[in-house]
Structures are given as structure tokens and as C-alpha cells.
Amino acid sequence: MFEVIRNETLAPRLHRMVIRAPRVAAARQAGQFVIVRAAVGEERIPLTIGDADPKAGTISLFIQAIGASTRRIVAVPAGGALQDVAGPLGMATEMERWGRVACVGGGVGTAVLYPMAKALAQIGNEVTTIIGGRSAPYIILADELAVFSAAVKITTEDGSCGRQGFVTAELAELIADPARRPEAVFAVGPVPMMRAVAELTRPAGIKTIVSLNPIMIDGTGMCGGCRVEVDGESRFACVDGPEFDGHLVNFATLADRLTMYQDHAAGCRLG
């Protein structure tokens, strides 16, 4: 059993849970995830490790409560426990000192972006973070990201916080400015957003990494449920990813697979 140390609401239906998992905390790298079960017989839910404190033996998970299984996970209060937290799984974020890096997050994707951006800043990159959401209540982690970002740009669809519009508008301005143009872009969020970012950076020749969120079951490459097409070949997000070159991802196929079981698997995506 894995003790829940803290459970707080960050945005509508989005929780941050701090879990005691010493071995995971000691081994975890940015970009990796865990498979969580609330209780015996429950659904296996893949969740990005948002942060880790090896000394305290804890990890932070950001969980969007959409389906029945994720709602049961976030219902566990501080002092309670989760049945299983297996990991760390997946490949770590590609770390390199590019110089200037843009990290772009949409909606709950900002939670997945957070550990990537933090790690990139820690090795000496100048990180500009761009985050977006439907409205002000859906903007998360802005203060936390500001701690290590050279700048945090916010967009909302309704204009209730930051610039009205989409994250791509801020990114386009960044790319157009020679003094701020990034050498690499990391994007996490809805498929249309990541696809738009990749198409924006493609003509500029800017390396672009996206974190994919296909439906995932076992997390070890056995089931093939998280299959994605990258550079014309089938890859598994759980063992080959979840991060891939955005210019090589077949986003049309990914979108089709995500909607295939939408009536049954709302809580099964990497959160």
C-alpha cells in the first residue's frame, strides 16, 4: 500500500496527490510515469510523475478526475492509501543544453509539462513557458513554473487570464523574435494543440518534442494498446515514449485511436 500524504485540488477536476513511494522517488527521471490502482481489482491508470523528493521518499501525481477510476483515486484522502504505484515507467525526457527552450502546455498537459520544464532549466537551459486553458480556473502551476522560467506566458480561450487565444500565438511571436527564438520546443496537451505546435515549428526547423497520451493498459509494451505511428513505424508510447519527435508523429492516427473507445475509457489516459 502507498500512503497519500497530501491531496489538493488545483483546478476543476484536477488534483495533485503526494504519495509515499520511496523506491519510485529514488529512481524517477523527468518524463516518466507510474501505473496506479486505487484498490485490488481496479483499473490500471497511467499517471505522469510530476515531481519527486527522494529524501522524503515521495512523488507528486497530477490526476484529472474524468472517469470512474480516476474519480476513485482522487477520492482517497490524506492519510489513506492506494493499492499499487508501479514504476517508474517509460523513457526519460531527452536532456540537452540547447540554450533557449520553449515549453508549451495546454490544459492538464501543463501538469505533464512541469517536470520536463523544471529538468531542462536545472541543466542550464533558458526556459520560456507558455501555458493555456479554457479560462482562468483551468490555468495551473503558473507560480511553480515561474520559479525556474525566464518568462511564463498565459493564454485563455475566453481572455479571462493572460492573452485571449491559443498558445500557438505566443509561440509564433517567440519564434519570430531572433533574440528569443528557441532552439527546441517541448509541447504537451490535447492532440490538436500538439499538432499545431509541430506544424508551427516545422518550417522553422526547430526541434520539437511532444508527449503522447494514447490509451494505455499494462505500461510494459505487452498489450499494444498505446501503439502510435512515428516516422511511418509503429511504436509503443509506454516503452518507446511517451515523448517523441513531433515532426514525425502521425497525429491523425493518434486522434482516431483516442476517440475509438471514448465512451468507455475517459479515465485511462496518461494524466
ZAGUBA-514452 format. One line per 4 residues: their letters; for each residue x, y, z of N, C-alpha, C. Coordinates in pm, 1 decimal, always signed. Each point is the difference from the previous one (the first is absolute). Last residue first. Layout:
<recs>
A> X:Y:Z:X:Y:Z:X:Y:Z; ...
</recs>
This chain:
<recs>
GLRC> -215.0:+1103.3:-1746.3:-47.8:+124.8:+50.7:+105.7:+83.5:+68.5; -130.9:-421.1:-378.0:+110.4:+50.8:+80.3:-34.7:+139.2:+47.1; -410.5:-315.6:-101.6:+111.7:+63.2:-69.3:+104.3:+51.0:+96.3; -451.4:-218.1:+74.3:+113.3:-90.2:-20.3:+122.4:+64.8:-61.4
GAAH> -485.7:+135.9:+119.4:+99.7:+17.6:+106.8:+127.4:-76.4:-22.5; -380.1:-3.2:-305.4:+29.4:+140.7:+26.8:+107.8:+18.6:+104.7; -216.3:-394.2:-265.3:+136.2:+13.4:+54.6:+37.9:+142.7:+33.1; -420.4:-175.4:-207.7:+33.2:-97.8:+102.5:+129.0:+30.8:+74.3
DQYM> -200.6:+248.6:-374.9:-113.3:-21.7:+89.3:+34.5:-91.0:+118.2; +315.2:+101.0:-355.5:-25.0:+116.0:+85.2:-117.8:-18.4:+96.2; +286.3:-271.6:-337.8:-68.4:-53.5:+117.6:-42.6:+112.0:+94.9; +200.3:+104.5:-424.6:-56.2:-132.4:-28.6:-82.9:-54.1:+116.6
TLRD> +272.6:+416.9:-45.2:-146.1:+8.7:+0.0:-67.4:-136.1:-18.5; +478.4:+52.9:-1.0:-47.8:+57.9:+126.1:-151.8:+6.0:+7.2; +223.8:-143.6:-396.4:+9.3:-101.6:+104.7:-53.8:+52.4:+133.1; +24.2:+295.9:-372.4:-98.6:-105.5:-24.5:+0.3:-102.4:+113.2
ALTA> +327.3:+338.6:+5.2:-132.3:+54.5:+31.2:-108.0:-105.0:-18.2; +440.2:-112.3:-129.9:-10.5:+12.8:+145.5:-138.7:+50.1:+40.6; +105.8:-15.2:-457.1:-20.4:-134.2:+54.7:-16.7:+4.2:+150.4; +107.5:+401.8:-209.4:-133.0:-42.3:-44.6:-33.7:-137.9:+55.4
FNVL> +431.0:+195.0:+66.5:-101.4:+48.6:+92.5:-140.4:-42.8:-40.7; +510.6:-173.9:-72.9:-122.6:+1.3:-80.0:-115.6:+38.1:+94.1; +544.7:+125.1:+52.4:-119.7:-66.4:+52.2:-115.7:+11.7:-98.2; +448.2:+205.8:-31.1:-8.0:-134.8:-56.5:-125.7:-75.0:+42.5
HGDF> +138.6:+444.0:+147.9:-3.7:+10.3:-146.0:-13.6:-136.2:-67.2; +48.8:+56.4:+480.5:-131.0:+42.8:-47.1:-12.6:+9.3:-150.0; +304.4:-324.0:+316.8:+21.4:+113.2:-90.2:-134.7:+38.2:-61.2; -30.2:-241.2:+471.7:+48.0:-29.3:-134.3:+24.1:+130.0:-75.8
EPGD> -132.1:-251.1:+527.8:+38.8:+117.7:-77.4:+61.9:-40.1:-133.8; -157.1:-294.1:+376.2:-110.8:+58.8:-77.3:+38.5:+118.2:-88.7; +205.4:-426.1:-53.7:-31.1:+139.7:+29.7:-12.5:+19.6:+148.5; +79.2:-426.8:-187.0:+81.3:+79.5:-91.8:-15.0:+148.5:+28.3
VCAF> -247.1:-313.2:+258.1:+140.2:-40.4:+10.9:+91.5:+79.2:-92.6; -477.6:+92.3:+32.6:+37.3:-37.7:+136.7:+147.2:-35.3:+14.1; -223.1:+111.6:-422.0:+25.2:+116.9:+84.0:+52.0:-39.2:+137.7; +72.3:-267.9:-465.8:-83.9:-7.1:+119.2:+35.2:+117.0:+91.4
RSEG> +23.5:-69.5:-565.6:+75.3:+7.5:+124.7:-99.0:-7.1:+115.3; +39.2:-74.1:-580.4:-76.0:-13.0:+123.4:+94.1:+3.2:+119.8; +96.8:+256.7:-480.0:+13.7:-127.0:+69.5:-85.1:-0.4:+126.7; +65.4:+380.0:-306.8:-49.9:-110.9:-80.9:+8.9:-135.7:+66.5
DVEV> +123.7:+411.6:+220.9:+86.8:-15.5:-117.0:-38.2:-124.0:-81.3; -264.4:-28.2:+401.9:+104.9:+101.3:+0.8:+96.4:-28.6:-114.4; -508.7:-152.6:+238.5:+81.2:-4.8:-121.2:+96.9:+117.2:-0.3; -238.0:-306.0:+418.8:-3.6:+125.6:-74.8:+88.6:-15.2:-123.0
RCGG> -247.6:-310.3:+438.8:+74.1:+6.3:-126.1:-20.7:+134.6:-68.7; -154.4:-216.7:+436.2:+49.4:+137.5:-13.5:+81.1:+19.0:-128.0; -191.2:-427.5:+131.3:-108.7:+97.4:-1.0:+46.0:+142.3:-24.8; +244.9:-441.4:+48.9:-5.4:+72.0:-126.7:-107.1:+105.4:-6.8
CMGT> +172.7:-339.6:+351.1:-135.9:-2.8:-55.2:-10.7:+69.0:-136.1; +419.1:-38.9:+263.1:-55.7:-133.3:-24.7:-132.1:+5.1:-76.2; +302.8:+363.7:+185.4:+14.7:-37.0:-140.6:-61.7:-133.1:-36.5; -11.6:+245.6:+432.5:+125.8:-72.0:-20.5:+21.0:-45.0:-144.8
GDIM> -397.2:+217.6:+222.7:+115.6:+87.0:+19.7:+133.6:-66.0:-23.3; -505.5:-128.8:-17.1:+96.0:-64.4:+89.7:+126.0:+82.9:+23.3; -373.3:+211.5:-243.9:-54.1:-100.2:+91.5:+108.4:-54.7:+93.7; -147.7:+465.2:-328.7:+106.0:-88.0:+46.8:-57.4:-97.1:+102.4
IPNL> -122.4:+396.5:-415.3:-55.3:-89.4:+101.4:+104.8:-105.2:+35.0; +205.5:+450.9:-179.4:-94.5:-101.9:-47.0:-53.3:-82.6:+116.3; +287.5:+441.5:-48.7:-90.9:-50.7:+103.0:-97.7:-103.8:-53.4; +524.2:+283.2:-89.2:-124.8:-56.1:-51.1:-80.5:-68.0:+110.3
SVIT> +375.5:+414.1:-68.4:-26.9:-111.6:+89.8:-138.5:-54.6:-32.8; +401.8:+282.3:-301.1:-135.9:-4.3:+53.5:-14.2:-122.6:+89.6; +403.4:+344.1:-246.1:-31.6:-123.6:+70.3:-140.9:+9.9:+56.0; +342.2:+251.3:-391.7:-124.5:+4.1:+75.8:-31.1:-137.2:+58.0
KIGA> +396.2:+350.2:-267.8:-25.2:-132.2:+59.0:-121.1:+8.1:+91.4; +62.5:+329.0:-415.7:+26.1:-4.6:+143.9:-36.4:-138.2:+53.8; -36.3:+226.6:-459.7:+105.1:-97.9:+26.7:+36.6:-10.9:+146.8; -344.8:+263.4:-252.7:+111.7:+70.0:+64.1:+115.0:-94.8:+32.3
PRTL> -415.1:-154.4:-185.8:+70.1:+81.9:-99.7:+119.7:+76.1:+57.8; -253.8:-273.4:+310.4:+57.8:-77.0:-110.8:+72.3:+88.5:-102.5; -264.9:+141.9:+397.0:+146.6:-6.4:+10.4:+65.7:-69.4:-118.5; -476.3:+42.5:+29.4:+55.0:+134.4:+12.2:+152.0:-2.3:+1.9
EAVA> -248.8:-401.1:+3.0:-8.1:+61.2:-132.5:+55.8:+142.2:+0.9; -23.4:-235.1:+409.3:+95.0:-66.7:-89.3:-1.2:+61.8:-140.0; -317.3:+151.6:+316.4:+135.2:+41.6:+38.1:+103.0:-60.3:-95.1; -444.1:-136.1:-50.4:+16.3:+139.3:-44.2:+139.0:+52.1:+33.8
RMMP> -118.4:-428.1:+158.5:+13.4:-2.7:-146.2:+23.6:+141.3:-54.3; -95.3:-48.3:+453.9:+135.0:-49.0:-28.7:+25.0:-4.0:-150.7; -433.6:+121.3:+138.8:+98.1:+100.1:+41.6:+141.5:-44.4:-34.3; -362.5:-299.3:-75.4:+0.4:+111.6:-95.3:+102.1:+108.1:+35.0
VPGV> -46.2:-371.7:+305.5:+61.7:-34.7:-128.4:-4.0:+115.9:-99.8; +4.0:+116.5:+523.3:-89.7:-68.7:-92.9:+68.6:-23.4:-134.5; +364.9:+72.8:+343.7:-137.6:+45.8:+9.4:-89.1:-79.9:-92.6; +551.2:+156.5:+60.3:-86.0:-102.2:+59.3:-140.9:+55.7:+11.9
AFVA> +540.0:+103.6:-222.8:-143.9:+29.1:+3.8:-77.0:-117.5:+56.8; +521.9:+256.4:-91.3:-64.9:-115.9:+61.4:-147.2:+34.8:+17.1; +454.0:+186.3:-308.7:-134.0:+22.2:+55.1:-52.6:-132.7:+54.0; +504.1:+269.2:-152.9:-81.6:-121.2:+13.8:-132.5:+38.1:+64.3
EPRR> +307.4:+332.2:-105.6:+70.0:-104.2:-76.2:-75.5:-132.5:+5.8; -209.0:+526.2:+39.6:+49.0:-120.4:+68.5:+72.7:-94.9:-95.3; -63.8:+559.8:+4.9:-32.0:-121.3:-75.7:+58.0:-124.4:+67.9; +37.8:+488.8:+109.9:-66.9:-94.7:+89.7:-28.1:-134.3:-66.0
APDA> +213.6:+379.9:-217.2:+60.4:+4.6:+132.9:-60.1:-102.8:+95.4; -166.6:+69.2:-451.4:+133.8:-61.7:+0.5:+65.1:-5.1:+137.7; -528.0:-10.7:-131.0:+94.0:+93.4:+63.1:+137.8:-63.9:+7.7; -389.9:-233.3:-164.0:+27.1:+111.8:-91.6:+102.2:+98.2:+54.8
ILEA> -163.7:-373.9:+255.4:+81.2:-48.6:-111.6:+41.4:+114.5:-91.7; -294.2:+93.7:+354.9:+130.0:-38.1:+53.8:+94.1:-42.5:-113.0; -450.3:+90.3:-100.0:+73.2:+124.1:+28.5:+140.2:-29.4:+50.6; -287.0:-365.4:-69.8:+34.5:+60.7:-128.5:+79.2:+129.3:+20.9
LEAT> -179.8:-217.9:+379.1:+115.7:-71.3:-53.5:+45.7:+60.4:-132.1; -393.1:+163.9:+200.1:+117.3:+39.8:+78.4:+125.9:-66.9:-55.0; -402.2:-128.1:-193.8:+22.9:+141.9:-30.3:+122.9:+50.5:+74.5; -163.2:-441.6:+75.3:+78.0:+12.6:-122.4:+27.5:+145.6:-37.8
VFGQ> -283.8:-142.2:+369.4:+143.1:+3.7:+30.6:+85.4:+20.7:-124.5; -504.5:+193.3:-2.5:+64.9:-129.3:+21.0:+150.3:+16.4:+22.2; -409.4:+367.4:+122.5:+39.1:-77.4:-117.4:+69.3:-128.9:+41.2; -14.3:+484.2:+262.3:-110.7:-77.9:-54.2:+45.3:-70.6:-126.4
RGCS> +315.8:+139.1:+431.7:-37.7:+34.5:-137.3:-117.8:-85.6:-47.3; +47.4:+47.1:+526.5:+102.7:+10.5:-103.1:-56.4:+40.9:-134.4; -372.5:-157.7:+281.9:+132.9:+4.0:+60.9:+102.9:+5.5:-112.3; -460.1:+6.6:-102.1:-15.1:+28.6:+142.9:+132.6:+2.8:+74.6
GDET> -132.6:-96.4:-486.4:+67.9:+124.3:+37.4:-7.5:+33.6:+147.0; -157.8:-399.8:-262.6:-98.2:+106.1:+23.6:+63.0:+132.2:+43.1; +264.5:-391.9:-95.7:-90.6:+12.1:-113.8:-98.3:+114.6:+17.2; +495.5:+10.2:+213.5:-128.6:-65.6:+26.8:-92.7:+25.0:-118.0
TIKV> +570.4:+23.7:+160.6:-109.4:+28.1:-93.2:-125.3:-72.7:+47.3; +536.1:+169.7:+178.9:-127.5:-67.1:+23.7:-100.5:+40.6:-106.3; +572.9:-24.4:+123.5:-104.4:+63.4:-79.7:-128.5:-81.6:+14.9; +499.3:+74.0:+264.6:-117.5:-86.0:-10.9:-108.3:+78.7:-71.9
AASF> +580.8:+11.7:+51.5:-128.8:+67.7:-14.7:-108.7:-105.9:-7.0; +433.1:-123.7:+117.8:+36.0:+138.5:-28.5:-124.8:+84.7:-16.1; -0.2:-443.7:+311.6:-18.1:+46.1:-138.2:+44.9:+144.1:-14.5; -26.5:-266.6:+416.5:+118.3:-34.2:-80.0:-12.1:+41.1:-146.5
VALE> -337.9:+107.2:+332.0:+119.5:-9.9:+84.2:+125.3:-25.4:-83.7; -455.1:+5.9:-172.3:+70.6:+128.7:-1.0:+129.3:-5.6:+80.4; -312.3:-366.1:-11.9:+80.2:+7.9:-121.4:+82.9:+127.4:-4.1; -305.8:-56.9:+354.7:+106.6:-99.6:+11.3:+93.2:+5.1:-121.4
DALI> -385.9:+272.0:-2.0:+97.1:+47.9:+99.0:+117.6:-96.1:+13.1; -359.0:-125.0:-284.5:+69.1:+118.1:-52.4:+106.6:+49.4:+96.6; -328.8:-394.1:+9.7:+144.7:-5.4:+23.8:+76.7:+121.3:-52.0; -489.1:-65.6:-207.7:+59.6:-63.8:+117.4:+151.7:+16.0:+0.3
IYPA> -514.0:+159.4:-222.8:+143.0:+30.1:-8.0:+65.0:-50.5:+128.0; -473.5:-8.4:-81.3:+69.8:-114.5:-56.9:+149.0:+26.9:-23.0; -325.8:+326.8:+166.4:+6.6:-111.2:+95.2:+79.5:-120.7:-50.5; -68.5:+394.0:-290.2:+91.3:+17.6:+112.5:+4.7:-119.1:+96.5
SRGG> -158.8:-128.1:-484.0:-25.2:+122.1:+76.2:+92.1:+0.6:+121.2; +60.0:-321.2:-349.4:-128.0:+55.7:-44.4:-29.2:+134.2:+66.1; +512.6:-123.3:-49.0:-116.9:-71.4:+49.8:-126.5:+66.6:-49.2; +606.3:-11.0:-18.5:-132.2:+44.9:-40.6:-110.0:-84.3:+60.3
IITT> +578.4:+160.5:-0.6:-106.3:-91.3:+44.5:-136.3:+59.2:-35.3; +576.9:+34.9:-72.7:-127.2:+50.2:-51.9:-107.5:-100.0:+39.9; +550.9:+140.3:+130.0:-114.0:-89.5:+12.9:-127.1:+69.5:-48.1; +571.2:+12.0:-48.6:-119.8:+82.7:-8.7:-119.2:-94.2:-1.5
VENG> +544.7:-55.7:+158.1:-132.6:-54.2:-31.6:-104.3:+111.1:-3.4; +554.2:-110.6:-37.8:-88.3:+112.9:+27.9:-138.5:-39.1:-48.3; +396.4:-355.0:+169.6:-75.1:+61.1:-110.0:-78.5:+121.7:+49.0; +281.9:-313.4:+273.7:+55.5:+122.8:-53.8:-70.3:+62.0:-118.4
IQAL> -100.9:-393.2:+300.2:+128.0:-28.0:-66.3:+52.6:+120.8:-77.2; -416.0:+16.1:+241.4:+102.9:-39.6:+95.7:+133.6:-31.0:-65.6; -398.6:+101.0:-252.8:+56.5:+119.0:+62.7:+116.4:-36.8:+91.0; -243.0:-348.5:-196.4:+72.6:+72.8:-104.6:+65.6:+124.8:+56.9
AKAM> -281.6:-252.3:+281.9:+124.8:-70.8:-26.4:+83.8:+72.0:-105.7; -431.2:+169.1:+95.6:+87.1:+13.7:+117.0:+136.4:-64.5:-24.9; -339.8:-52.4:-323.8:+51.2:+136.6:+1.4:+98.2:+21.0:+114.6; -219.8:-416.1:-23.1:+88.2:+17.0:-114.5:+65.3:+137.5:+2.6
PYLV> -334.2:-106.2:+321.1:+129.4:-62.9:+28.9:+99.6:+12.5:-114.1; -440.0:+198.4:-73.2:+72.7:+55.3:+113.7:+133.7:-69.6:+27.9; -349.4:-129.4:-331.2:+109.9:+86.0:-44.3:+90.4:+41.8:+115.9; -401.0:-238.8:+72.3:+98.4:-90.5:-57.7:+123.9:+78.8:-41.7
ATGV> -361.5:+245.8:+157.3:+49.2:-82.9:+110.1:+106.6:-97.4:-48.4; -230.0:+267.3:-312.0:+94.6:+81.0:+75.6:+58.7:-79.9:+115.7; -355.6:-168.0:-270.4:+133.4:-27.0:-52.0:+107.1:+80.7:+71.4; -474.9:+53.0:+61.8:+65.6:-88.8:+95.5:+138.9:-40.1:-48.1
GGGV> -145.3:+402.0:-264.3:-89.1:-66.5:+94.1:+76.5:-83.2:+100.7; +321.7:+125.1:-354.0:-141.5:+31.9:-17.3:-85.6:-77.1:+97.5; +553.8:+182.3:-91.3:-95.9:-90.6:+61.9:-142.5:+46.4:-20.4; +563.4:+61.2:-154.4:-136.9:+40.5:-29.9:-97.2:-103.4:+56.9
CAVR> +543.0:+203.7:+3.0:-82.2:-109.1:+50.6:-145.7:+43.6:-7.1; +513.0:+143.0:-226.5:-139.2:+36.6:+27.8:-75.0:-124.9:+43.8; +549.9:+173.5:-3.6:-99.2:-105.7:-17.2:-138.1:+57.1:+30.0; +566.1:+136.9:-88.2:-137.2:+48.3:+20.7:-99.1:-110.8:-36.7
GWRE> +438.2:-177.8:+68.2:+9.6:+145.3:+16.2:-137.6:+54.4:+33.2; +141.2:-471.2:-48.9:-24.9:+65.9:-128.1:+25.3:+150.2:+9.3; +126.4:-458.7:+275.2:+8.8:+144.9:+18.3:-12.1:+66.5:-136.8; -227.2:-478.3:+167.0:+113.2:+57.7:-71.4:+1.0:+149.9:+26.2
META> -300.0:-497.1:+92.6:+61.9:+115.9:+64.0:+123.0:+46.0:-77.5; -487.4:-303.4:-47.5:+131.2:+22.7:-61.6:+58.7:+130.4:+54.4; -351.3:-305.6:+283.1:+8.5:+112.4:-93.1:+142.4:+14.9:-53.4; -143.0:-489.2:+160.9:+15.7:+133.0:+57.7:+5.8:+105.4:-109.5
MGLP> -269.7:-477.8:-42.5:+130.5:+61.7:-20.9:+2.5:+139.2:+62.0; -323.5:-411.8:+190.0:+20.2:+89.7:-113.7:+141.4:+55.5:-6.5; -199.5:-138.7:+480.7:-12.4:-61.7:-130.9:+22.4:+104.5:-109.3; +108.8:-94.6:+578.2:-35.5:+86.7:-113.6:+4.9:-74.9:-132.8
GAVD> -266.1:-209.8:+327.1:+84.0:+81.0:-87.4:+134.9:+24.9:+61.9; -536.2:-118.6:+172.0:+107.1:-75.0:-65.8:+79.0:+89.7:-94.7; -367.1:-17.7:+422.3:+66.6:+107.2:-73.9:+124.1:-63.5:-61.1; -492.0:-172.1:+273.8:+121.8:-20.7:-79.5:+48.2:+130.9:-61.0
QLAG> -362.0:-12.4:+332.5:+43.3:-139.2:-2.7:+135.3:-16.1:-69.8; -141.8:+444.9:+275.1:-28.9:-59.4:-129.5:+58.2:-140.8:-2.2; -170.1:+330.7:+436.3:+104.5:-68.8:-75.5:-53.5:-50.5:-133.2; -86.3:+404.2:+434.5:-45.0:-123.3:-62.8:+113.1:-61.7:-80.4
GAPV> +57.6:+417.0:+205.0:-8.6:-100.3:+105.0:-51.7:-133.0:-49.4; -150.4:+422.0:-261.0:+128.4:-6.7:+69.4:-14.2:-92.2:+120.3; -360.9:-113.8:-359.3:+46.8:+118.9:+71.7:+141.5:-17.1:+53.6; -294.6:-193.2:-437.7:+79.2:-48.9:+114.0:+60.1:+120.4:+71.9
AVIR> -249.3:+35.3:-408.1:-84.8:-2.4:+118.7:+74.6:-49.5:+123.0; +180.6:+10.6:-448.7:+6.9:+131.3:+64.7:-88.9:+7.9:+123.5; +0.6:-406.2:-249.7:+136.1:+29.5:+46.6:+3.3:+132.4:+74.8; -399.6:-132.4:-209.7:+24.4:-77.3:+122.0:+140.0:+26.6:+54.9
RTSA> -122.5:+196.5:-407.9:-77.4:+61.1:+108.7:+21.6:-75.3:+130.6; +189.2:-171.2:-391.8:+75.2:+115.8:+47.2:-75.1:+73.0:+110.3; -216.4:-368.5:-197.8:+122.5:-42.7:+67.9:+80.8:+117.8:+52.4; -400.0:+68.7:-260.1:-30.5:-55.4:+132.0:+126.9:-34.2:+77.0
GIAQ> +64.0:+379.3:-368.7:-70.8:-126.8:+3.9:-20.4:-49.5:+142.9; +205.4:+419.8:-43.6:-99.8:-2.0:-107.0:-83.0:-127.7:+7.1; +396.7:+302.7:+264.1:-107.9:-91.6:+36.9:-112.2:+6.4:-102.4; +550.5:+91.7:+7.0:-124.0:+58.6:-50.5:-112.5:-100.0:+22.8
IFLS> +505.7:+80.8:+237.5:-102.7:-94.4:-43.8:-125.8:+74.7:-40.5; +562.0:+10.1:+140.4:-106.9:+91.3:-40.2:-106.3:-84.1:-68.8; +419.0:-103.5:+378.5:-77.0:-40.4:-117.3:-108.5:+102.8:-25.9; +501.4:-73.5:+290.2:-122.1:+77.7:-22.0:-64.9:-44.6:-129.5
ITGA> +344.4:-249.1:+392.1:-18.8:+46.0:-136.6:-129.8:+79.7:-6.6; +389.5:-170.1:+410.9:-133.3:+27.5:-53.2:+4.6:+39.0:-146.8; +349.9:-79.8:+368.7:-56.2:-123.5:-53.2:-137.7:+17.4:-59.1; +337.3:+316.1:+201.5:-125.8:-27.4:+70.9:-64.1:-130.5:-45.2
KPDA> +397.7:+132.1:-210.8:+29.3:+1.4:+143.7:-124.9:-32.4:+81.8; -30.8:+46.2:-478.8:+63.5:-125.2:+43.3:+28.5:-4.1:+150.0; -363.9:+252.9:-303.8:+89.6:+40.1:+109.1:+63.9:-127.1:+54.3; -280.8:+179.9:-481.1:+42.4:-102.0:+94.2:+92.2:+61.0:+103.8
DGIT> -406.5:+104.6:-426.1:+117.2:+42.3:+75.2:+34.7:-112.5:+95.5; -328.8:-61.9:-339.1:+17.3:+144.1:-11.9:+122.6:+51.9:+70.2; -153.9:-467.9:-242.0:+57.1:+40.6:+128.1:+35.2:+148.0:-11.4; -398.0:-256.5:-283.6:+133.3:+57.6:-3.2:+45.1:+35.8:+141.5
LPIR> -352.9:-395.5:-122.1:+7.3:+138.6:+44.5:+145.0:+48.0:-1.2; -380.5:-434.7:-144.5:+133.8:+57.2:-15.2:-0.2:+148.7:+34.3; -321.3:-430.7:+167.8:-1.0:+135.5:-54.0:+143.9:+51.4:-12.2; -330.0:-476.9:+63.3:+137.7:+50.7:+4.8:+3.6:+135.6:-70.7
EEGV> -438.6:-237.1:+261.6:+66.2:+28.2:-127.0:+140.0:+56.0:+22.7; -214.9:-316.2:+384.1:-30.3:+126.1:-68.1:+79.0:+12.0:-130.4; +35.0:-361.9:+334.1:-103.6:-17.1:-100.4:-37.3:+125.5:-74.5; +220.0:+71.3:+465.8:+7.1:-127.7:-70.4:-117.3:-12.0:-97.0
AARV> +125.1:+496.0:+104.2:-26.6:-116.5:+83.6:+11.6:-125.9:-85.0; +129.1:+430.1:-169.7:-53.4:+45.0:+128.0:-19.7:-117.1:+96.2; +374.6:+47.1:-396.0:-130.1:-62.4:+26.0:-46.9:+44.7:+137.2; +392.1:+160.1:-407.2:-62.6:+7.7:+132.4:-130.0:-79.3:+1.5
IVFQ> +505.2:+87.2:-276.4:-132.5:-59.7:-14.2:-60.4:-10.5:+140.1; +385.5:+366.5:-199.7:-30.9:-118.4:+80.6:-137.6:-52.4:-39.2; +425.0:+315.1:-256.0:-133.4:-10.2:+58.4:-11.1:-123.4:+87.7; +387.9:+387.3:-252.0:-46.2:-135.8:+26.7:-134.8:+0.3:+73.1
GAQR> +261.7:+396.7:-117.6:-64.6:-59.9:-116.5:-55.0:-138.3:+25.1; +408.0:+183.0:+296.0:-102.7:+81.8:-63.7:-53.2:-69.1:-124.3; +187.4:-322.2:+371.3:+57.3:+108.2:-80.3:-114.7:+76.0:-66.7; +73.2:-381.7:+448.4:-74.0:+77.4:-99.5:+85.3:+104.4:-71.2
AAAV> +108.7:-308.6:+383.8:+38.0:-39.6:-135.8:-56.4:+89.8:-108.8; -84.5:+52.3:+480.5:+145.4:-8.4:-15.0:+41.7:-24.4:-144.4; -463.2:+7.1:+126.6:+58.4:+133.0:+14.5:+149.5:-1.6:-24.5; -232.8:-410.8:+12.4:-33.2:+74.5:-121.2:+65.8:+137.6:+4.0
RPAR> +39.7:-263.9:+380.6:+80.6:-56.5:-108.6:-27.5:+70.3:-132.8; -250.3:+134.5:+396.4:+144.6:+27.0:+6.4:+80.3:-52.5:-118.0; -498.0:+162.0:+106.6:+46.3:-109.7:-85.5:+151.7:+12.8:-13.0; -465.2:+266.4:+207.5:+124.6:-56.4:+51.1:+35.6:-123.4:-82.5
IVMR> -286.0:+442.6:-170.3:-7.3:-140.4:+39.9:+135.6:-44.5:+54.9; -334.3:+451.7:-144.6:+136.4:-35.9:+40.3:-7.5:-136.9:+65.2; -329.3:+284.0:-365.9:+12.2:-91.5:+112.7:+147.1:-30.7:+24.9; -356.2:+364.5:-268.7:+140.1:-34.7:+21.3:+5.3:-86.5:+125.5
HLRP> -423.9:+104.5:-375.2:+58.2:-11.8:+132.9:+151.3:-20.4:-7.7; -473.5:+168.1:-298.8:+142.8:-29.8:-6.9:+60.8:+5.0:+139.7; -466.1:+115.8:-133.7:+23.9:-142.4:-26.3:+148.1:-36.3:-12.9; -68.0:+504.6:+5.3:-117.2:-88.3:-4.9:+36.5:-140.7:-46.2
ALTE> +402.6:+225.0:+216.7:-93.5:+55.7:-98.4:-121.1:-91.8:-0.1; +333.3:-78.9:+319.9:+67.8:+109.2:-69.8:-92.6:+75.6:-93.5; -33.7:-322.4:+475.5:-61.4:+31.3:-128.3:+68.7:+121.7:-60.5; +201.2:-395.1:+354.8:-54.5:+134.9:-15.0:-55.3:+20.5:-140.3
NRIV> +237.4:-361.4:+384.1:-93.1:-4.6:-112.5:-65.6:+137.5:-10.1; +440.8:-298.2:+266.1:-77.3:+122.9:-23.3:-87.5:-18.5:-123.2; +233.1:-368.1:+189.0:+46.5:+101.3:+94.5:-82.1:+127.6:-13.2; -76.4:-546.3:-100.9:-25.3:+131.7:-56.2:+37.0:+103.5:+106.8
EFM> +190.1:-528.1:-57.5:-69.7:+101.7:+76.8:-15.3:+131.0:-77.3; +30.8:-526.6:-153.6:+77.4:+123.1:-14.9:-78.8:+115.4:+62.5; +49.4:-590.1:+14.8:-84.3:+119.6:+0.0:+88.1:+125.0:+0.0
</recs>
